[in-house]
Amino acid sequence: MSLTYTAGSLVAARGREWVVLPESAADMLVLRPLGGSEDDIAAVFPAFEDVRPAEFAAPSAADLGDQRAAGLLRTALRIGFRSGAGPFRSLASIAVEPRAYQLVPLLMALRQRTVRLLISDDVGIGKTVEAGLIAKELLAQGEATRLAVLCSPALAEQWQGELREKFGIDAELVLASTVSRLERGLELGQSLFDKHQFTIISTDFIKSTRHREDFVRHCPDLVIVDEAHTCVAADDTTQGAASSASNQLRYELLRRVSADADRHLLLLTATPHSGKESAFRNLLGLVRPELATVDLESAAGRAKLAEHFVARKRADVREYLTKEDGLADDSLVERTAFPSDRWTKDEKYRLTPAYRALLDDAIAYARDRVQAADAQGRREARIAWWSVIALLRSMVSSPAAAAQTLKTRSESATARTAHEADVLGAPVASDSAENDRLEGMDVAPGAAESEDAGARLLDLAQRAAQLVGPAEDAKLKALTGHLKKLITEGYHPIVFCRYIPTAEYLAEQLEGKLGKKTKIAAVTGTLSPQQRLERIEQLAAEAAEDGDPAVRRVLIATDCLSEGVNLQHHFDAVVHYDLAWNPTRHDQREGRVDRYGQKRDQVRVITMFGEDNGIDGKVLEVLFQKHRQIKKDLGISVSVPDETASGVTDAVVEWLLLHGRQGSQESLFEMDTHQESFERIEREWSSAAEREKTSRSKYAQRAIHPEEVAREVAAVRAALGGADEVRGFTLEALRDLEALVLEPRDGDGDFTAQAGGAPAGLRDALAATLGGRLIEEDRPIPFRTTPAIGRGEAALVRTDPAIGAIAAYVLDSALDANTPGPRPARRCGVVTTDAVGIRTTLLLVRYRFHLTLPSRTGERQVVAEDARLLAYEGMPARARWLDDDAATALLAARASANTHEQHARNQITRALDGLPDLSAHLTEYGTRLAAELDASHRRVRKANEEIVRGLKVVPQEPADVLGVYVYLPQQPVPLSSGAEA
């Protein structure tokens, strides 16, 4: 007759111990390995397999470890946990340690029945991590079952990597380039959005009618929208026609997606306003319809918004959980290492005589062409205008870009109307801040208005081609000097260009000119988004191969990398080789390296401009200095509307055509035709800055008080530990297991290990995760502090398979005294130390809990585990229990004298014999811990009574005593009441 096992009880089967899960039935047990993850769950049929009750054996006095045994065993146990008992079900299974401030959106989300958030934290704070945390938690709790991320196609691979590497979410890319392959694998009538549980979808691709309708019909219950500001249009029509139409299509899609009141929706953007109140209101309307019209001037309106909106600057989170945040002390303070500031400098250059003559002739041609076209009609005039701007921008970029433009037909030349000419030609001049318009925008534009370029243009093209190289290209020569200085000072710079020919020209010209230890690569729109990331990683790998810290990296890139791609781990300086015609583009470029994770305290930025080319100086003066002043005053960047920037640059070009390069800048601003325009731009920009300043204070995140965050951070750290603990454990364990460990002196935390000398069991486990050949050939295994790793590498995070294999071996070898070879952790230990003044015993106890978790889809029954340290002074029968902090502090105690082996055995035997006297306290502690966990679950979800109704946390008895460690004082002390030495 088979026995009946209750959920949470231990059974032995298949040569190991398991926890019985609530899904079990009388004839089939659903089991999870003790300390294992949900990925290891198995079904066992007691009628056909040997299943018996398992009792957790007490430690043996004959198997003593050293002073580090308790700490190693505790960490090995905690690394194995994948099903924590706290309110955050997912934190034990992710490969990133979130900053405390990144938990704020998660706490906001867990207080909503249907999650609707607009996350508008500043660039570089970590919105992707914040969204990933919420997504992983909703999936872990069963509140969501499917996920779609809508983003720019250029960012799709990065999103895929972030979700996979940090959150264990393996999402399928749905792009124009992948959809044919995906659809071939569908069954008749099946939607790819149903087939694939997790998807990352290009916002451009999904705009098409067929795919849009399919997505809306089969839309997942959780949707994340990146760069959400590009998915709404302002109510006015001052935006470019193409941009407005594109935004309107996305807005219509999201409006239909958000119409389902039960769908979770996360909108991410660093620029929710973009200077337009109506666009901001439309964005809020996607979160909750009532927010589109709520009175944000009233306290009630702002409180309503605060439930769904979080927007913080770096200054708000650089130091978090301090006394200034309302906490009692700074014990939980978290300092985030953002770069303190950007070192910026404008570097001018002057054209060589030959280049100056070429530019003057190009301006003369442009003047003649515009004048002639004006007499031919508006269509011809607009075509000529855009062709002239293309010519002048390419001319000041590089000889290579100039030669290409002079020989290429203008795209606007195909226009049938003046309006169509503007739609086709505007991207040439706009440098739009909208990232979806960056793809394809680095192609050198055309200036010819017919298939056969005229003799005048061909002559200019030939002359431009003769100016390549530093002898005649003063801009290139100046760049070489700036790069040499940055490299000498230890920087790894990115050089941003406007056009593909310029980037390729620079890469060719700079090769071999920056020193033998400098590696150079170019990334442009000729590469796919995935190839761009691969090229960057290849450059970093080549620089690291030499093992020489003096090797430097230089990346030449167009604006295909200026938005969304994270480059802070490989680069720390930015050179704007081509001055953008919108300062927001420069912010986007610099934001690739000036963000969380940048090791430099100060990022260097050099902006190059032509002092005498007639364009750069004026653009710098009008747009950039105003932009910098606003940023200095507010502490944040205020986006420059495209029409504002275009108004300035149009005026500059008009002045250049009328007066040439020598026209004074002062007279430009005094022209009656432009004076009113400049004054209007000044008013609009100042007004936008004032609105942004007001909104940052008015809508500051107040829904979650820092004290609430501090309480949950302390609980998470107590249950799971941190990244430093994982790294320290891995180093100690590998050394104890006789692996050859090598720590470089660069201080980045990475190290390598060769496992050839380690026990066969560990080698086999590592071979299964890292590859057999790597282990067989005893090659160095790189252990990285970043979760982004290559094949054959391990990440120093608790969820990495290699780290899990090491922890499992340490734990299993501690539990099995017959394991051959070295055993770093033991279940017992006796240490004589000056850290205690009286005999003190430390217990490592594993508790199991039955959790009943209510959700929108019904109750879930879960068995979770927790490991705790308990310590008492004196003998078991009259134990005086210490608090949790005092118990944890014992892990740092070190032996100050030798302990005689027989004396140690006697002491540990007394402690083990006294375990029955401690059972009542262990049970009481488990009951108290269950109550604390219950309160924590309710606290996190306190705003929604429906979510916590039916919540239960019940401890499983008895608790497992994994380890017993006795600490003896170095000098005997007299016996006192209630304690024995």
N, C-alpha and C positions, 0 to 999 in steps of 0.2 A: 504494500500500500504506500502510495507516494505521500510525502508530507506537504502541507500547505505553508507557503512562505509569505510573510507580510512584506509590503513595500518598505524598503530601507534596511531589511535584514541582510546578513552576510551569508553567502553560500560558497561552497568550493566546487568547482567544475573545470574540466579541461586543464587541470594542473595549475589553476590560479584562483584567486578569490574575487568575488563579484558582489555588487550591490543590486538587490532586487528592485526593479522599477515599478511604478504604479500601473503600467500598461500590461503587467503580467496577468495570466489566467491560471487556472488549476492545472491545465495540461500543457501550458507553455510559459516558460519564464523569460521575461525580457530583462537582460542583465547588462550592467555597465561595469567594466573592470574597476576595482577599488582604486580610486585616485585617477581614473581614466576620463576620457572625453566622450561626447555623444557620438563621435565618429567611430568609436570602438564598441558600440552597443551590439549585442548579439542575442539571438533567440535560442533557447535551449529547451529540449523536450525531455522532462524527467523520466518519461516512460522508456526512452531509448538511450539516455545518457546517465552517467553516474553523477548525481547531484546530492550533496549532503550539507547540513548546517555547518557553518564555519565559525569557529571561535577564535578571536584574536588573542594569540598567545602573549603572555607577559614577557618582558625582556629577561635576558639571562645574565646572571652575575658573572658568568665566565667569559663574557664577550664585552670587554671594556674598550672604550675609545678615548681619544685625547681631548684636549680643551676645545677643539673646533667641532667635535662630533655633533653636538646639539644644533649648532647653526647650520651645518651642512645638511643634516637630516630635515630640519624644518624647511629650508629653502627647496630641497629636492621634492618635498611633499607639496609645497605651495605651487611650484612650477607645474606639477601634474594636475592641479585643480583646473577643470574647465566648466564646472557647474557651481559657482559660488552661491552662497545663501543670501547675499545682500540684494538690495533693490535694483542694482544694475546687473542684469543677467549676462551681459555680453563682455564686460570688462576683463574677465579672466581669459577670454578667447581671442583678444585682438593683439596685434603686434606693434602697438604704439602706446606709449604712456602719455595720456592726454594731460595738457596743462590744466590747472585748476579752473582758469577762466573759460576753458573750452567745455567745461561741464555745465556752464550756465544755460546754453541753448538746450542741452539734453534735459536738464531739470525742468525748463519751461515746457518742453515737449511732453514729458511724462505727466504733466498736470492737465493735459488736454485729452478729451476722449478721441477727437479727430485732430491730429497734429496739423496746424497751419502756422508756419513761421516765415518771417522775412528776416534773414540773417545778413546784416549789412556791416559787419566788422571791417576795419580798415584793411588795405592791401597788406598781405604778408602775415596776418594774425593767425590764419589757419581755418578758413571757412570750410575747406574740403574735409578736414578732420572733424569739424563740428557736425557737418552733415553726415559723414560716415558713422560717427558715434550714434546719432539718432537712428539712422537706417539699420545699423547692426542690432541696436537694442529693440527696435520695433519688430524686427524679424525674429530675434531670440525669444521675445515674449509671445510671439504668435499674433501680435496686433497687425502685422502686415505679412503677406505671403509672397508678393512679387514686387520688383523694383525697376524703375526706369529712370535713367539720368539723361536729361536733355542738355546738350552743350554744343559748343562750336566744334566742327570736325577736327580742327587743329588741336583741340584739347582732349579728344576722345581717348587716345592711347594713354594719356597721362591719368585720366580718371580711371581707366581700366587698371592701370598699374597700382594706383593708390588704393582702390577697393580690394584688389587681390592681395597685395603685399601687407597692408596694414589691417584689413578687416576680414580677410578670408572670404570675400564675396567675389566669385568668378563670373564676371559679366561678359556678355557677348556684344561685340561692336556691330551696330546697325548703321552703316554708312553707305553712300552711293557706291563705293568700291567693294562692299561686302554683301550687299543685299541679294545679288543674283545667286551667289553661292548659298546663302542662307535659305532662300526660297526653294532651291532645288531639293533641299532636305525636308520640305513640308509634305504632310499628307494632304489628300484632297479636302479642300475646305478649311484647312488649318491656318491660323494666323501665326506669323513668326513671333508676335508679341505674346501669344499663348504658349508656344513651344518653348521659348526661352524664359526662364524664371527671372533672370536679371539681365537687363540690357542697357547699353549706353548708346544713345541715339543722336545723330547729327540734327541740330535744329534746322539747318538748311534742307536736308534730305526730307524731313518729316513735313515740310511745308507743302509738298506736292499733294494735290487733291486726293489721289488714290491712297497714298500711304497715310495721309492725315486722317482720313475717314476710318481706315483700318485700325490705326492707333487709338482713336477715340473710342471705337467699339470694344477694343480689347485692352484698354488701358489698365496697367497695374494699380494696386491699391496704395502704392507709395511712389510718388514722383518727386524728383529733385531737378530744379531748373538752375543751371549755372549762368552767370552773367544775365540775370533776369531783367536788368534795365534795357537790354536790347530786344526784349519781347513785348514792350509796350510803346505806344506812340503818344506824343502830346496831342491835346485836342486841337492846337493850332497847326498850321501847315507850313511853318517856317523851316522845317527840316527839309533836307533834300528829298526830292520826289521818290527816288529809288529807295532811300533809307526808310522813309515813312511807309511806303508800300510793303517793304520787307518786314518792318516791325509790326504792321497791321496784321499780316498773315500769321505771325507768331502769336500775337495777342489774341486773335480769334481762336487759335488752337488752344491756348492756355485757358481762355475763358470757358471753353467747353469742357476741358479737363477739370477745372476747378468747380464746375457746376454740380458735380457729385459731392454732396455734403459729407459723405463718409470716406472720401479719399484723402489720404495724408499728402500734404504738399509743402515742400521746402523751397523757398526762393532765395537764391544767393546773389548778392551784388555788393560791391564796395561803393557804388555810386547810385543810391536809390533815387536821388533827386535829379541829377544831371542838369540842374538849373531850372527845371520846369515842374511847377507844382502840379499841373494836370497829369503829367506822366507819373508822378509819385502817387497821386490819388488812384490812378488806374492800376498801379502795381498793388496798392493796398486792397483794392477791390477784388483782386485775384485771391488774396489771403482770406478775407471775409468781405462779402458784399457790403455790409454795413459800414466798414472802415472807409469806403470810398467817399462817404458823405458825413462821417462823424465830425463833430466840432472839436478840432484839436486844440482850440484855444481854451477849452474848459478842462478842469481837472478830471472830470468823469471821462471825457473823450480821450485824454492822454492815458488814463488808467486802462481804458479798453485797448488802446493801441499797444501799451506796454506788455500785454499778455502775449502778443504775437510778433513783436518787433524788438530786435537787439542790434545796437550799433555802437561800437566802441573804437576809440583811437588807441594807438600804441601806448600813449601816456597813461591810459586808463588801466592797462594790464601789465605794464612793464614791472611794477611791483604790486602784487595782489595778495589779499588776505593779511593786511597789516592793521595796526592800531588805527591808522587813518581811515580804514574801511569800516571801522566800528567794532573791531575785535578787541578782546581784552589784552592780548599781547601779540608778539610777532612770531610765535612758535611755529606757525604754519605758513609763514610768508613764502611766497614763491616769486623768484626773480627770473624774468624771461629775457634772454640775451638777444634782444633786437639790437642792430647797430645803433649806436647812440646818435649819430648824425651822418649826413652826407657831406663830404668835402667836395665842394664844387668850384670849378674855375672855368671861365670863358677864355679860350685861347684863339687869338686871331692869326691870320696868315694873309700875305699879300700875293697877288698873282704875278707870275713872271711876265716880262714884256710880250712874249709870243702869245701867252694865254690871254693876256689883257686885250691884245689886238683881235684875237679870235672872238672873244666875248663881245667886244664893241661891234664887230661886223655882224655877229648874230643878233644883237639888239637892233642894229640898223635894219637887218632883214625883217625882223619881227615888226618893227614900226611900219615899214613899207607894206607888209602883208596885211596888218590890221587896217591900215588906212584904205587899202585897195578893197578889202572885203566889206568895209562899212558902206561903200558905194554900191555893193552888189545885192544887198538885202540882209535881213536879220539872220537867216539861217547861215549864210556864208560868213557873217560877222562872228557868230558864236563858234563856228568851226575853227575859224582863224584864231579866235581868242584862246581856245583850249590847246590848239596846236602850238601857239606861241608860249604858253605857260609850260607845256611839256618840254619844249626846246630849252627854255631858260633854266628850268629845274635840273635837267640832265646836264646842261653845260656847266653848272656850278657844282655838280656832284663829282664827275670824273671825266677824263677824256674818253674812256671806254663807253660810259653811258651816253655821252654826247654823240659819239660816232654812231652808236646803235640807233639813237633817236632820230638822227638826221637822215638815216637810210630807211626808216620804217614809216609806214603810212599811219596817219593819225586815226585812232578808233572813231573819233567823232566825225571824221570825213564821210562815214557811211550814213550819217543821219539824214533823214528826209525832212525834218523840221528843226526849228531853232530849239524847241523844248527837248527833242530827242538828242540834239547835240549837247545840251547841258547835262542830260542824264548820263550820256556816255563819257563826257569829258570831265565832269566834276570830280570823280575819284582821283584824277591826276593831281589835283591841287588841294584836295580837302584834308588829307592825312587824318581821316575820320578816327575818332576815339573808339568807334564800335569795332570790336574784335572780329565780328563775322565778315567785315569788309576787308580784312587784312589779306585773306587768301587771294593770290593772284595780283595783288597790288604792288608787288616789287618788280614786276616786269617793266623794262624800260619802255616808256610810251613813245608813240610816233609823232613826228612833226610834219611829215610830208602829207599833202592833201590829195595826192594822186598816186597811182601805182608806181609811176616813174618819178622819182625825186628830181626836182629841177637842178639845173647846172649849179645854181648858187648854193643849194643845200649840199650837193655832192662835193663841192669845193670845200665847204665848211667841214664836212665829214672827213675828208682826206687830211685837212689841217689838224683836226682833233686827234686823229690816229697818230700823227707825228709827235704829239705832246706827251705820250706815255713815258713814265719814268720820272725819278726825282729831279732830273736836270731841268725839265720844263714844267713839272707839276709840283708847285710849291706846297700844295695841300698835302700831297703824299709825303713829301719831305718832312713837313711839320709833324705829321702823324708818326712817322718813324722815330722822331725825337721824343715825342710824348710817350710812346710805347716803351722805348728803351729805358726811360726814367722810371716808369711804373714797374717794369720788370726788375730793374736794379733794386727797387724798394720792396720787392717781394710780392708784387701784385700779379693776379691772373686776370687780364682785362678782356671785355667783350667790346668789339668795335661795331657799332650799328650804322648801316648804310640804308639809303632809300631804294636803290635799284640793284638787281641781280648782276649786271655787268660791272658795277662798281665793286661789289663784294668779291667777285671772281678776280677782278683786276688787282685789288689789294692783296688777296691771298697769294697771287702769283708774284707780285712785286716785293712783298715782305719776306717771302721764303728765303732763308739764309741771311737776312739782314738784321735779325734780332738776337743773334747769338746761337751757338751750337746747342744750347740747352733749352731752346724755346721751341715748342711744338705749336704748329698753326693749322687751323682747319676753317673751312667756310661752310655755312649753312644758309641756304636760300630756299625760295619757293619752288625751285626745280626738284626738290626732294619731297617725298610724302611726309606727313607728320611723324610717322613711325621712323622713317629713315633719318629725319632730323635728330630725333632723340638718340638713335643708334650712332650717328656721327659724333654727337657730343660725348657719349659714353666711350666711344672709340678713342677720341682725343684724350679723355681723362685716363683711360687705360694705358695708352702709349706713354703718357707723361709719368705714370706710376711704375711702369715696367723697369725703368732704369734704377729705381730705388734711391735716386738722388734728390734730396730736398731742394736743390737749386734749380731743378727743371721747372719751367714755367709753361703755362697754357695761354694761348691767344686765340680767341674765336672771332671770326669775321661773320657777321650775320645781317640779314635784312629784317624788316619788321614782321616777318613770319614768326619770329620768336619774341616779339615785344609784348605779347599778352598771354598770360596763363601758364606758360612753361616755367617750371621752377629750376633756376640755375645757381642758387645760392651755395650749393655744396661744391661747385667747381670753379666759380668766378667771384671776384670781389671788387671789380672796377668796371666802369662803363665809359666808353668814349663815343660821343655823338659825332660821327664823321660828317654826316649830312644833317643839317638843321631841319627838323620837322617844322611844318607850318601850323602845328597845333601843339602847345606845351603839354597837353595831356598825353600825347604820344611819348614824350620824354619821360613822364612819370611812369608810364607803362614799361618802358625799356628798363629804367632804373629799378622798378619794382621786381624785376626778375632776380636780382641779386640782393637787394636791400629788403630782407624779410627774415622771419623766424628761421633759425638754422644757420644763418650766416655767422661764420666764426670771427670775422673781422668786426671790431667795434666801430670802425669807420669805413664806409664805402666811398671810394673815390669816383668822382664824375668830372669828365672833361667835355666841354661843349666847344667844338671848333666852328669858327665862322669866318667868312671872307670879309676882310675889312674894306676891300675896294671892289667887290663884285656888284654892288648896287642893290642887293637883295637882303643878304643875311643880316647886316647891321641893323636895318630897319625892322625886320621881323623880330630880331632879338630885343630891340629897344621897346617896341610897342606891345608885343605879346608876352615875351618871357619875363621881362622885369616886373610887369604887373602881376603875372602869375606867381612869381617868387615872393613878392611882397604879401600877397594874400595868404600864401602858405605860411609865411613867417608870422603873420598876425594871428592866424587861426590855429596853426599847428597841424593843419590837414590841407590836402590839395582839393581845389574846387575845379571841376571839369570845365573846360572852355567849350561852349557850344560850337558846333561846326560852322554855323552861319556867322558867328562872331569872328572866328579865325579867318574864314573866307573873306569877310568884309575888309579886314586889314590887309590881307595878302593881295586882294584885287586892287586896292588902292596903291600898294607898293609897286605892283607890276605896271599899272597905268602911269604912275609917275616915272618909272624907269623908261618906258617907251617914249614919253614926252621929253624927258630931260637927260637920259643917259645915266651912266654910272656916277657922274660928277655932281648931279643935283643934290642940293643940301637937304638934310633930313628935316631941318626946321621948316623949310618952305613946304615940305610935304604936308605937315600938320596944319599949315596956315592956309592951304588951298580951300576956297569956299566950298568947292564941290565935295570935299571930304570932311570938313570941320564938323558938320552936324552928325555925320556918320560916326566919327570917332567919339564924339560926346555921348551919343546913344550907346555905343559899345561899352564905354566906361561906366555909364549908369547901369546897364543890364548886368555887367559882370560884378560890379560892386553890390548890386541888389542880390544876385545869386549867392555871393559870398556871405552876405548878411543873413540870408535865409538859412544857409548851411550852418552858420554859427549858432543861430537861434535854435534850429532843430536839434543840433547835437546836445544842447543843454536841456531843451524842452522834452525831447524824447529819449533822454538817457535811460539806460537799462536799470529799471528799479523793480522789476517783477520778482527778481530773486535777490535776496539780501546776501552780502558776502558771508555773513555768519552761517547761513544755511549751507552755502557751498563748503565752508570750512569744515562743518560737521561731517558732510559726506566724504570730503577728501580724506579726513582723518580715518574714517571707517574703511575706505578703499585701500589706503596705504597699510592699515593694520592687517587687512585680510590677504592682500596680494603682494605686498612689497613693492619694490621699484626696480628701475633699470640698473642702478648701481649694484643692487643685491644680486641680480642675475649675472652681471659681469664678474663680480667677485667670486660667486659660487662656481662659475664655469672655470675660471682660472685655478682656483684651489682644487677643484675636483680633478681637472686634467693633470695637474702636477702630481697630485696624490696617486692618480692612476697610471703614473709613469709615462705620460705623453711628453714629448719635447715641445715646450712652450717658448715662443720668442715674442717679447714685447718690444716694438719699435720705440724710439725715444721721441717721436714727434708729438706725443701727448694727445693723439686723437682718440685713444681708447681701443683702437683695433689691435689685434694680435694674431699670430698664427700658431698652429699646433700640429705636430706629426704624431699620429696615433700608433705607429709601429710597435712601440713598447708597451702599449696598453693591453689589458686583458682581452682575450679572444671574444668574449661576449660583447664588450663595448665596441670592438672593431666591427663585428657583424652588424650591430645596431646602427653604427655610423655609416657603414657601407650601404645599408638599405635606404638611407636618407640622402647621402651625398654622392653615391656612386661607388661601385666596387673597385674600379680601377684606381681611383684616388687613394683609397685605403690600401689596396694591394701594393701599390708602388710607393707607399709611405710618403706621399707628397704633402707639403704644408697645406693645412686647411685654414683659409682666412676666416676669422671671426670678426664681423663688422658691427659697429654701433648703430648703423642705419638699417632699417628693414628692407631697403632696396638692395638686393644682392644678386650675384650671378650664379650660374651653375657651379656646384662644387664649393660654395661658400655658405657660411652660417651667420644668421643675424642674432645679435645678443639681446633677444627678446624671449619672453617666456613661452611663446607659441611656436617658435622655430622648431622643426622636427629634430634637428641635431641637438639642440639644447634639451628638448624633451627626452631624447635618447640618453643623454648624459645623466639627467635627473632621475630617469627611470632606473638606470643601472646603479646609481648611488643608493636610491631607495631600496631596490630589490636586494642589493648586496648587504645592506644594513639589516634587512629583515631575515636574510638567510645566512646564518653564521657559517654554513658550509661552502659558501661561494669561494672558489679558488682565486688567488691573487690578492692584490691590495683592495682594501675596503675603506674608503675615506670616512664614511659615517658609521657610527655604531649607536645602538639603542641605549647604552649605558655609559657612564663616565664618572670619574671621581677626580676632582681638581683641588689642589691646595692653593689658595690664592689670598692676596691681601685685599681683594675686592669685597670680601664679606667679613663681618666680625663675629658671626655665629653660624653654626652649621645650617646650610640653606640647601633646599632641594628644588630642582627645576623639573617640571613635567611637560612633555610635549604631548598634547591630547588632540585627537581627531574627533570632531562631533559630526553627526549626520542629522539632517532635518527634513521633515516632510513639509513641503510648501504647497498650499492651495492658492493659486494665483488667478484672480478673476481677470477677464479681458472682454473685449467687444464680442469675441467669438465663443465665449463660454469659459468655464473654469479649466485650468491646467493643473495636473498633479505632478510635482517635481520632487526628486530627492537631491538635496544639495549637501556639500561638505564644507567644513571650516576647520582650520588648525589653530590652536591656541596654546600659548605658554602660560602655565600656572606655577607659582613658586610659593614655598612656605619655609618658615624658619622653625628649627627645633625638630622634634621627633613626630612621626605621623599621628600618634594618639593625641598629642597636644599641639597640633600645628597652628602656627600663627601665619595667616595667609598675607602675601604681599599684593600690592596693586599691579596692574598690567604693565605699567612703565618699568617698575622695579624688576619684574620678571624678565622683560625683554632686555634690560640692561645687563643681565647675567651672561648673555651671549658674548659680550665683549670682555668678560673676565678672562684673564690669562694666568697660567700657573706661575706662582712666585717661589715655589719650592717643590721638590720631588715628593711623590706620595708612594710609600712602600706598597708593593703589589698586594700582600696579604691584608694590609690595613685597608686598602681600597676595596678588596673583595668583601671584607667584613662590613664596611660602611654601605656599600650598594646592596648587600643582602638584607641589611636592616631596613633600608628604604623600600626594597621590593616586598619584603614580608609585611610591611605596613600599608601596602596599597589598599587592602580591604577597609582600613580605617578612613581612607580618603574618599570612598565611593559616594558617601552622602554629599560631600562638598562638590564633587565632580558633577553629580546629578543636579544639585542646586545651581551650579554655575551654568550648566547647559540650559536649564529652565530660564535663568536670567538672560542668557545670550539669545534664546528664542524670543523672549519678550522684547529685547533690544532690536532684533531683526524685524519683528512685527512692527514696532514703532517706526523703524527706519523706512520700511515699505510704505507705511501710511503717511509718513512725513513727506516723502518724495512725491507722493501722489495726492497730497492733501486737498488740492483744489477741486478734485473730482470724486465725490463720495461714491459714485457708481463704480469707479475703478477699484476701490478698496473694499466694497461690500462683499463679504464672504472670504476675505483674506485670512489665512491661518498659517502659523509657523509652529510645528510641533517637533520637539527633539526626539531622536531615536535613542533608546537606551539599550545597553550601556555604552558609554563613550569608550573609545579605543585609546589606551595609554601606549603611545609609540615609543617614548623615550623617558628615561629617568636619569638625572644627572645631579650628583651631590657635590657641593662646593664647601670645602672645609677651610676655616680660618687658619692663617699661618701660625698664629700664636694661640695656644689654648686660652679659653676664657672661662671664668667661674660659671657654674650652672646657675641659671636664673629661673624664676617661676614661669612655667608654660613653655620652656624651651630647654633642650639638651644639646650639648656640644658633641 
